């Protein structure tokens, strides 16, 4: 009775991206404006590279909107039915964003193949102007998110999207200059392919990271074998089983464990202090602040049902 130490277990968990909703909103507005300009520019000039970038920007805008909604949902308090609230919404949004990016990139590759075989006429003047406008807008987005990109999968995905938009805009500008100077008609399609090839691996990495969280993989930086050794090195600890670690959402790893201790720890009243030592070890050495630990006397093994390693 009276034990109130250890890491916080209450429902007031935050999410790593929650403090950056203002930045996400500003980037969303800029991205929508850039996308609209590029659609008009692509239709006027006939540039696939501009339309590819516009499609990429459009997918990014939709992804940013989903991310912003997810971040806001993730701030809602926990309930008796959803004990983590809607924190996992951020990870789902990141997976949706990655899927959309990959789909746009594949469409661009298919369209570019046809244009490489039979290149249409492209007006380099409007293509260059719109490319520069897009580059300026994307540069603003990159500046807004660069310092927040490590604050979770949602912001990491948003930053990667805006960064690839900026790189794509650079490609559009270069293509417009080359087209204007040399008249090489396939330049536009070549740049569109390059944009798609930049987007695909980034989309794959973000999707893989999101799926890892959704499948409750062990968080990066947590080695369960090493953690077990740390716990077994504590005084009076004789065993560890049912050791599980996963991530609820970005910045919120959790861990559960059954820790077997010497019988006398309960008789002498040392169990609360030992529980503190176990949770402090987990928090300090593995940066997992939310752990749920069940202490068991060494003679309790025959009562365990369905125990895991």
C-alpha positions in Angstrom: 0.0 0.0 0.0 1.1 3.5 -0.6 3.5 2.7 -3.4 3.5 5.6 -5.9 6.9 5.5 -7.5 7.9 4.5 -11.0 6.9 5.9 -14.4 3.6 7.5 -14.9 0.7 5.2 -15.9 -2.1 7.6 -16.2 -4.2 8.4 -19.2 -2.6 11.8 -19.8 0.0 10.4 -22.1 1.0 12.8 -24.9 2.3 12.1 -28.4 5.5 13.3 -29.8 3.9 15.1 -32.7 1.2 16.8 -30.7 3.2 20.0 -30.0 3.7 20.6 -33.7 0.2 20.9 -35.0 0.7 24.6 -35.9 3.6 23.7 -38.2 1.7 20.9 -39.8 -1.2 23.3 -40.5 1.1 25.9 -42.1 2.8 23.3 -44.3 -0.6 21.9 -45.4 -1.7 25.3 -46.6 1.5 25.9 -48.5 1.4 22.4 -50.0 -2.2 22.8 -51.2 -1.3 26.1 -52.9 1.8 24.6 -54.6 -0.2 21.7 -55.8 -2.9 23.9 -57.4 -0.3 26.0 -59.2 1.5 22.9 -60.5 -1.7 21.3 -61.8 -2.5 24.5 -63.8 1.1 24.8 -64.9 1.3 21.1 -66.0 -1.9 21.4 -68.0 -0.8 24.6 -69.7 2.7 23.5 -70.5 2.0 19.8 -71.1 4.7 18.8 -68.7 4.5 15.3 -67.2 7.2 16.2 -64.7 5.0 19.1 -63.4 1.9 16.8 -63.3 4.0 14.1 -61.6 5.1 16.6 -59.0 1.6 17.9 -58.7 0.3 14.4 -58.1 3.1 13.9 -55.5 2.2 17.2 -53.9 -1.5 16.3 -53.9 -0.8 13.0 -52.2 1.3 14.9 -49.7 -1.4 17.4 -49.0 -3.9 14.6 -48.4 -1.4 12.8 -46.2 -0.7 16.0 -44.2 -4.4 16.5 -43.7 -4.7 12.9 -42.5 -1.6 13.4 -40.3 -3.0 16.6 -38.8 -6.3 14.9 -38.0 -4.5 11.9 -36.6 -2.4 14.1 -34.3 -5.5 15.9 -33.0 -7.3 12.6 -32.5 -4.2 11.3 -30.6 -4.5 14.1 -28.1 -8.0 12.9 -27.0 -8.0 11.4 -23.5 -8.2 7.7 -22.8 -11.5 6.0 -22.1 -12.5 2.8 -20.4 -12.9 1.3 -23.9 -9.7 2.8 -25.4 -7.2 2.9 -22.7 -4.6 4.5 -24.9 -7.1 6.9 -26.4 -6.5 7.3 -30.2 -2.8 7.5 -30.0 -2.3 4.8 -32.6 -4.1 7.0 -35.2 -0.7 8.7 -35.9 0.9 5.5 -37.0 -2.1 4.5 -39.2 -1.9 7.9 -40.8 1.8 7.4 -41.6 1.0 4.0 -43.2 -1.7 5.6 -45.3 0.7 8.4 -46.4 3.3 5.9 -47.4 0.9 3.9 -49.4 -0.4 7.0 -51.3 3.1 8.1 -52.1 4.0 4.7 -53.5 0.9 4.6 -55.6 1.6 8.0 -57.1 5.2 7.1 -57.9 4.1 3.9 -59.7 1.6 5.8 -61.8 4.3 8.3 -62.8 6.6 5.5 -63.9 3.8 3.9 -66.1 2.9 7.3 -67.7 6.6 8.2 -68.2 7.2 5.0 -70.1 4.7 6.0 -72.7 6.1 9.5 -73.0 9.7 8.2 -73.4 8.5 6.2 -76.4 6.4 9.0 -77.9 7.3 12.3 -76.3 4.7 15.1 -76.6 5.4 18.8 -77.0 6.2 20.6 -73.8 6.3 24.4 -73.3 9.5 25.0 -71.3 8.6 28.6 -70.3 5.5 28.0 -68.0 7.2 24.8 -66.8 10.2 26.8 -65.5 8.1 29.5 -63.8 5.8 27.0 -62.1 8.8 24.9 -61.1 10.4 27.9 -59.4 7.1 28.7 -57.6 6.9 25.1 -56.4 10.5 25.1 -55.2 9.9 28.3 -53.2 6.8 26.9 -51.5 8.5 23.6 -50.7 11.5 25.4 -49.3 9.1 27.1 -46.8 7.7 23.7 -45.8 11.1 22.2 -45.3 12.1 25.1 -43.1 9.0 24.7 -41.0 9.5 20.9 -40.4 13.3 20.4 -40.4 13.7 20.9 -36.6 10.6 18.8 -35.8 11.3 15.8 -38.0 12.5 13.6 -35.2 9.3 14.0 -33.2 7.6 10.8 -34.4 6.6 8.9 -37.5 3.9 11.5 -38.4 6.3 14.4 -38.6 9.1 12.3 -40.1 6.7 11.3 -42.9 5.6 14.9 -43.4 9.1 16.1 -43.6 10.1 13.5 -46.1 7.1 14.3 -48.2 8.0 18.0 -48.3 11.7 17.3 -48.8 11.0 15.1 -51.8 8.6 17.7 -53.2 11.5 20.2 -53.0 13.8 17.8 -54.8 11.2 17.2 -57.4 10.8 20.9 -58.0 14.5 21.2 -58.5 14.2 18.4 -61.1 11.4 20.3 -62.8 13.4 23.5 -63.0 16.5 21.6 -64.4 14.3 19.8 -66.9 12.7 23.1 -68.1 16.2 24.7 -68.5 17.5 21.7 -70.4 14.4 21.5 -72.6 14.6 25.3 -73.4 18.3 25.1 -74.3 18.5 21.8 -76.1 15.0 21.1 -77.2 15.4 17.4 -76.1 11.7 16.4 -75.8 12.3 13.4 -73.5 13.9 15.5 -70.7 10.5 16.0 -69.1 9.7 12.2 -68.9 13.2 11.4 -67.7 12.9 13.9 -64.8 9.4 12.4 -64.0 11.0 9.0 -63.7 13.8 10.3 -61.4 11.1 11.9 -59.2 9.3 8.6 -58.9 12.5 6.7 -58.1 13.3 9.2 -55.3 9.8 8.8 -53.9 9.5 5.0 -53.9 12.3 4.0 -51.4 11.2 6.8 -49.0 7.6 5.6 -49.1 8.8 2.0 -48.5 10.8 2.9 -45.5 8.0 4.9 -43.9 5.5 2.1 -44.6 7.9 -0.5 -43.1 8.4 1.6 -39.9 4.6 2.1 -39.6 3.9 -1.6 -40.0 6.6 -2.5 -37.4 4.6 -0.4 -34.9 1.3 -1.8 -35.9 2.6 -5.3 -35.6 3.9 -4.5 -32.1 7.6 -5.2 -32.9 10.1 -4.4 -30.2 11.0 -0.7 -30.3 14.3 0.3 -31.9 17.0 0.6 -29.3 15.5 -2.0 -27.0 17.3 -5.4 -26.9 15.2 -7.8 -24.8 18.1 -10.2 -24.2 20.2 -7.3 -22.9 17.3 -6.0 -20.9 16.9 -9.4 -19.3 20.5 -9.5 -18.4 20.3 -6.1 -16.7 17.3 -7.3 -14.6 18.9 -10.5 -13.6 21.9 -8.6 -12.4 19.7 -6.8 -9.8 19.9 -8.1 -6.2 17.3 -10.7 -5.3 16.1 -11.2 -9.0 16.3 -14.8 -10.0 14.3 -14.9 -13.2 12.4 -12.9 -15.9 9.7 -14.2 -18.2 6.8 -13.0 -20.2 8.9 -10.1 -21.3 7.3 -8.0 -24.0 8.0 -4.6 -25.5 6.1 -2.6 -28.2 5.3 0.9 -29.3 1.8 2.5 -28.9 2.7 5.5 -31.0 5.8 7.5 -31.8 7.6 8.4 -28.5 5.5 6.0 -26.4 7.3 2.6 -26.0 5.8 0.2 -23.4 7.0 -2.9 -21.7 5.6 -5.7 -19.5 7.5 -8.3 -17.6 7.1 -11.0 -14.9 10.1 -10.7 -12.6 10.8 -13.6 -10.2 12.4 -12.6 -6.9 13.6 -14.4 -3.8 10.9 -15.6 -1.5 12.0 -13.5 1.5 11.5 -10.2 -0.4 7.8 -10.4 0.2 8.1 -11.5 3.9 10.6 -8.7 4.7 8.7 -5.9 2.8 11.4 -5.3 0.3 9.1 -5.9 -2.7 8.2 -2.2 -3.3 11.9 -1.1 -3.3 12.7 -3.9 -5.6 9.9 -2.9 -8.0 11.3 0.6 -8.0 14.8 -0.8 -8.9 13.4 -2.8 -11.7 11.5 0.1 -13.3 14.3 2.5 -12.8 16.6 0.0 -14.6 14.2 -0.2 -17.5 13.8 3.5 -17.8 17.4 4.5 -17.4 19.1 1.9 -19.6 16.5 1.4 -22.3 14.5 4.7 -22.2 11.1 3.0 -21.6 9.2 5.1 -19.2 6.0 3.1 -19.1 6.6 -0.4 -17.8 4.2 -2.8 -16.1 6.0 -5.3 -13.9 4.6 -8.3 -12.0 6.8 -9.4 -9.1 6.6 -13.1 -8.3 8.1 -15.2 -5.5 10.4 -18.0 -6.7 8.0 -20.7 -5.7 5.2 -19.3 -7.8 6.2 -20.9 -11.0 3.7 -23.8 -10.8 0.9 -21.3 -10.7 1.9 -19.7 -14.0 -0.3 -20.5 -17.0 0.7 -19.9 -20.6 4.0 -18.3 -19.6 6.3 -17.2 -22.4 10.0 -16.6 -22.5 
